[in-house]
Amino acid sequence: MQIHRDQIVAWLKAYANLLSEKKEYLTELDAAIGDADHGANMDRGFQAVMKKMDELSNQDIGTIFKTVGMTLLSTVGGAGGPLYATFFLQAGMKATGKMELSLAEWSAALEAAVNGVKMRGKAELGDKTMIDALVPAVQALKTAQENGTSLSEALQQCAHAAEEGMKATIPLVARKGRASYLGERSAGHQDPGATSSYYLLQTAADVWSA
């Protein structure tokens, strides 16, 4: 089973819609430990992406991802913009010229994307960032792929790992980003970047398994 370009487009549209719905919630999370702009920034960035979808819908997956990345880079402020831009630009490099992706190809693209985010943000697991959702998600997807798991099940396992990683940020003391300025006071709050990252992968699982 493959992930077709049209499913990639459907995923991005579904994620943009979800960000619009969850904008206030993400901003509430960010207000507790950051600049209170993550929800608004992500929503603005993906609304800009949506304006390019008509012209992108007949392009290859790599071009779609790279255009998403460049659009986010130019429209999203805060720390999230460059990090999500890096995510899509790195994924795009792995998907150049492809009209569909196998589970192995998506796993490789996601791993490249997450490694790019780690390098850009210089964050590690346990720093209370989006990495805490993304790294377990990549590991779960790779394990599922190596075990011969079906695409839909592998995607759900990936999303579940992201959700667990997101929840695991609550007790952590932030070591990176704006939240790190709060020190011990950052504990007890769920990281907004980890939350939007979980939404990204849960939306993929829902759309591509439909």
N, C-alpha and C positions, 0 to 999 in steps of 0.2 A: 504494500500500500504506500502511495506517495502523497506528499503535500504539494498540491498544484498551486501555480501562481495565483489563480483566482481565490484559493483559500487563504493565501497570504494577504491579499487585498481585503478579504472579508474579515480576517483577524484584526488588521489595523483599524478598520472601520468600527468593529465591535469594541476594541480597546479605547478608541476615541470617544465612543458613546459612554463607555463605563467611566472614563475620566470625568466627563461632564457630570455624570450622576454623583460621583464620589469626590468632586472637587472640594466641597466644604469639609468633608470628613478628613481628607488629606491635609487640608490647611489647618484644621484643628490639631491634628497630630503634630504638624510642623510648628504650630504656635507654642506648643508645650516645650519644645527643645530646639527650635530653629528660628527661621525668619518669617514664619507664617505665610509662605508664598508657594509652597510645593504644589498644592492642588491647582492654584491659579496658573502657575507656570506650565505645568504639564498639560492642562486643558488648552491653554493658548497655543502651545507647541503642536499638539495633535489636531487642533482645528486648522492650523496652517498646513499641516500634512494633508488633511482631508481636501483642501482646496486644490491639491496637486494630484489627487487620486484619478481623476478622469484621464489626464494625460499619461498617467503611469500604468493604467490598467492593462495595457498591451505590451509592457516592457518585461524583461526578464527579472527574476527575483533579486539578483544582485543589484541591478539598477534601482529597483524599488527600495531596497534597504538603504542603499547609499543616498538616495534622494531624501528619504526619511531622516537619515542622520544629518545631512547638510541643512535641512529645513529646521530641525531641532536646534542645531548649533546657532542658527541665525535668529531664532525666535524665543528660545527659552532662556531665561535668566537663572541666577542662582547656581548652586553646585550641580543640580540635576541635569541642566541642559547639556553641558559638555560630556557628562557621563553617559546619558542616554544616546547622545549623538555618537559617541565612541562605540557604544553597544551595536548600533545599527550599521555603522561604517565597517566595523570589523566583521560582522555577520555578512555584510554585503560582499566583502572580499572573498569569502568562502563560497558564495553563491553566484559568482559572476557567470553570466551566460546561461544560467539554468532556468528552465521553465517549471521544474518540479524538483522536490527534494525527497530523498529516502530518509528513513529514520536515522541512518548513520550520517548522512549529509547534514541533517538538521542538528544532530548531536555535535558534529564538528563545528558547525556555524555558531551554535550557542556557546560552546566552549571558547572559541576564538573571541566572541563578543564579551564574555565574562572576563577573560584574561585581559582584554583591552581595558575594561572598566577598572579592574584591579590595578593595572599599571597607571592609568590616568589619575585615579583617585588615591593611589598608594595606600589602599585599605586592605586589611586582612580579615579573615573570619574572626568574629568576636569584637570588632571595632564599633559595632552598632551602626551599620550602613546597609545599603542595598546588597552589598556583597554577602551579607548573612542569609539573604533569601536566595541569591543567585548561585552561590557555590554548591550548596546542597542539592539544588535543582539540577545542575550539570552532572553532579556525581550520580544522582538517581537516574537521570536519562541515560548516561553511559552504561550504568549497570544493567538497566532494563534492555538496552540494545544488545549488550554482550550476552544476555540471557535469552535472546530470541523472543522477547516480549512483543506483543502486537503494538502497532503504532498508537492506537487509542489508549491502551493500558499504560504504555510507556509515558505518554503525555500526561496522563492523570497522576502517575507516580512522581513525575517531575514537578507538577503543580503542587502536589501534596507536600513534597520536600520543601518547596519554596514557602508554603504556608507555615510549616513547622519552623523554618528558619526565621520567618517574619515574627512569629510569636516569641521565639527565643531572644529577640532583641529587647523585649520588655524589661527584664531585670538587669540588662547590661549597663555598664557605665560607658558612655561614648568616648572613643579615643580619636575620632576623626571628625572633621567638619565643624559646623557652627555649634552642634550639640556638645562638642568636647569642652567648650568654654564653661559649661555648667558643672562639670565634674560629677560628683556623686548625685547631684540633683537631676541628672539626666536618666538615672535609673527609675524604673517604674513606668516608662513611656515607650510605646511601640514606635519604631523608626519609620518615618513617612516614606523614605526611599525604598526600604525593604517592602513596604506595603504596596507601593505602585509597581514594584518588580513582581511581587506575587500576582497582582492583578494581570500583569502582562502575560505571565505563563499560564494562569488559570484560564484566561480568555483564549489562548492558543489551544489548550486542551479541549475546551468546550466547542470552539468553532471547528477545529480539525477532526474532532471525533463525531461530529453531527452527521 
